[in-house]
Amino acid sequence: MGRLTRRAFPWLVLAGILVAALSLRGPIIALTPVLPDIIVDLGISSASAGLLTTAPVLMFAALTPFAALLIRRAGPELALLLSLSGVLIGTFVRALPGFGAMLTGMLIMGAAITIGNVVIPVIIRRDLPPERTAIATAAYTATMNVGSLTTALGTVPLAAITGWSLALLLWGVFTVVGIGLWIVHMVRSRSESTTERLSGEPARAEPGESASAEAITGPMPVVIDSRIAATLRRPIVWLLLAAFASQSAIYYAMSTWLPTILIETTDTDAATAGALASLFQGVAIAGAMLAPALLKYVGAVPAAVLMGACFGTMVLGMLLAPELAGVWASFGAIAHSSGFVLIFTGLVRVSRTNGEAATMSAFVQGGGYLFAAFGAPLMGALHESSGDWRLPLLGVLAVTIVYTTALIAAMLVAFRRA
């Protein structure tokens, strides 16, 4: 009877995931509003300043396979705790004087966030009811955007009072809270596991896996050589990779250049451009919560078509009427946040074990971020070669077509039994 008893919804796990999510994008975005001040104070070039925001994305790509190995060795709970601890360490290092310290801090953050990127989808799949994975993934995505929006809007006012270095340091309070909440979860989880062992009740196992392989709090078999090749032979993995890579390239390219596009193509001043560009983060909060409703009421494939149309609307709008950038940024925000939910809901749905979920997540994110890291530099290079923003935006439109095609195909495969 013990194994058939339904457990209470793991609210503490969900709360820990959401608070952790505040630290998985916000620390990177926090830097962008004060980049002009950083350039002046540190005496660096614009290219060097751009490296500060590109470096974490490169870390996402380079270290994702190692993050998967760490999850296997340490287990998901400890892996997420290490992720948050690394973000906090990077926050302190970034606040030290000099460009070298700032770049080192951003690299540390990127490495730490990589672990969180990989492990959170695994925790969602393992600990939350299957019928709640879409809404949990949406809430996780929305909370990452809350962190980005908060730091994007709050860093400049804080910097006016404390200076930009201390302002960036103060955002570490989110990470401290996340560490504290996750420690509470780990202590409670260990206590529950001890109680189960003493009562003689067997640990739950997933269909197709032994209890010993998938103990509730034990290390997860993320990277097993005999299974990697089989996983990568699945077409759905490559479709998800193509969708995530193209979406991430659009997101980081537009996040980097949208304020500059507004300044150069309209009469918008820098402060207003930054506020308008923040809609690309802010509206994404609602966009993430829209995805589960679309999955439920219209289906995965129509939702994928809609996300592609939203990205296309953003790009075409910026080409034809950049003065309405707030409207177009809102369409783009819905596209990137809802698309993120669709992609990882599909990944969770098609993965057959927790180990395969982590392997797929590592591969999709590693390859995706590697491609995305070149989005902003290539867009800037196209701008320099053409002298305006028309050619770069047409390049983004081409990537949007790839994204839409890959996402529709992935949803067809992932939800074909729906």
Buried (B, 14 or more C-beta within 10 A) or exposed (E): EEEEEEEEEBEBBBBBBBBBBBBBBBBBBBBBBBBEBBBEBBEBEEEBBBBBBBBBBBBBBBBBBBBBBBBBEBBBBBBBBBBBBBBBBBBEBBBEEEBEBBBBBBBBBBBBBBBBBBBBBBBBBBBBEEEBBBBBBBBBBBBBBBBBBBBBBBBBEBBEEEBBBEBBBBBBEBBEBBBEBBBEBBEEBEEEBEEBEEEEEEBBBBEEBEBEBBBBBBBBBBBBEEBBEEBEEBEBBBBBBBBBBBBBBBBBBBBBBBBBBBBBBBEBEEEBBBBBBBBBBBBBBBBBBBBBBBBEEEBBBBBBBBBBBBBBBBBBBBBEEBEEBBBBBBBBBBBBBBBBBBBBBBBBBBBBBBBBBBBBBBBBBBBBBBBBBBBBBBBBEBBEEEEEBBEBBBBBBEBBEBBBBBBBBBBBBBBEEE
